[in-house]
Amino acid sequence: MRVRWTVEDVSKMAPDAGSVAAGRKLADARQWKLLGASDAHLWGELQGSGAKPYQTCIERAEPAFHCSCPSRKFPCKHGLALAYTEAQTPTALSASAAPEWVEAWVRKRAERDERVILENRRRRP
C-alpha cells in the first residue's frame, strides 16, 4: 500500500524548525536533477555545493531516509525536501525503475533486517 504524506506529516518528521524551513525551500521539483517513485520508495538527485548531486531516497513504510550529504541531522533537509515535493506535487515524481544506488540501499537495509531477525532467533531459549 502506498503511503501518502501531507505537508504537515512531513513537517512532523523534521528534527527542528530550521530543517523544516530548509526542506521547504528545496521542495521545488524544478530544482531536482532526478525524481522518481515506486509504491515503496521515493528518490531524487539534488545538486548541492559539491561536484556530485546528493542522492536522496525514502522508504515510505517506516519511513526511512537516506542521503549522500554530510548532514548529521536526520532526516536531512534533502530528505525532507523530497518528501515535501511528493506531498505538494506528487505528479513530479514519476513512476519508474529505481536507480542502482536506491536498489543498493534497499538491499543493505534488507540484509541488516535479516541479520537482526537471525540474532533474535539465536537469543531465544
N, C-alpha and C positions, 0 to 999 in steps of 0.2 A: 504494500500500500504506500502510495506517495504521500509524504509529509509535506504540508504547505504551511509556511510561516507567514504571519503578519509582520509589519514593521515593528509593532510593539513586542512581538515574540522575539524578534532579533535583538532589539534593544535590551531585553532581559538577559540575553546571553553574554552581553558585554562585561568586561571586568571593571570598567569605570566609565564615567561620563565623557572623558577625553576620547576613549576608544569609540564611543557612540558617535561623537562628532566627526572623528577621522574616518570612520567606516561609512557614515552617511555621505561625506564629501566625495568618496571614491565610488559610490554606488551609482555610477552612470555607465551604462552599457557601452557607450562610445569610447570610454577610456580603456576598456579591456581589449587586449590583442586576441584573446580566445575566450569563448564562453560556451559551455556545453552542459548537458544534463542527461541523466537517466532516472529511472524510478528510484534508484538507491543513492545516487551521488550527484553533486554539482561540482564543476571545476571551471577554472579560468586562469588566464595568464595576464598579469598586470605589470606594466613597466614601472619599476621603482627607480631608485637612484643608482643601481648597479647596471652592469652591462647586459645581464640577462633578466628577462621578466620574472617576477615572482610567480611561482606555481602554487596555486591555492585550490584545495578541494575539501569537500564536506560530505560526510556520510549523513544522510538525512535522518536515519532512525534514532541515533543516540541523542543528539547529534555529536559527531566527532569532526574536528577540524585539523587540517594540515596545511602548512605554508612553508615555502622555502626561504622566507625572510628571516632576518636575525632577531626579530622581536621576542622579548621574554613574556609578553602579555599573551593570554590565551582565553578566547581566540584573539588573534591579532586583528588589526584594522582591515587587512586584506580579506580575511575570512569573514568578518562582519560585512564588509562591502559586497562580497559575493552573495551572502545571504540576503542583504538588503536589496541587491539588484534583482534577485529572484522574487522577493516579496513585492517589490514595486512594479517590475516589468517582467513577468515570468516568460513571456514570449521571446525575450532577449537570449535566453538560454535554450538553444535548440537541442532537440534530441539527436544524439549522435553516439558513435562509439567512443569510449573513453580513451584518452591518450595513454601511452605506455607508463608514464610517470604516475598516473592515477591508478592504473592496474597494479603497479608495483606497491603502492601504498596500501591498497586493498589486500593484496597478498600478505604483506607484512603484518597487517592487523589480524588477518585470519590465522596466520601462523602463531602469533602471540596468544590469541584466544585459545587455540588448540593446546599450547603449552600449559596455560593456566588450568584448563579442564583436566589434562593428564596429571598435573601436580596435585590438584584437588582430589582426584581419584586415588592417588597413591597415599595420601594422608589419611584417608578414611580407614577406620579399624576393620 
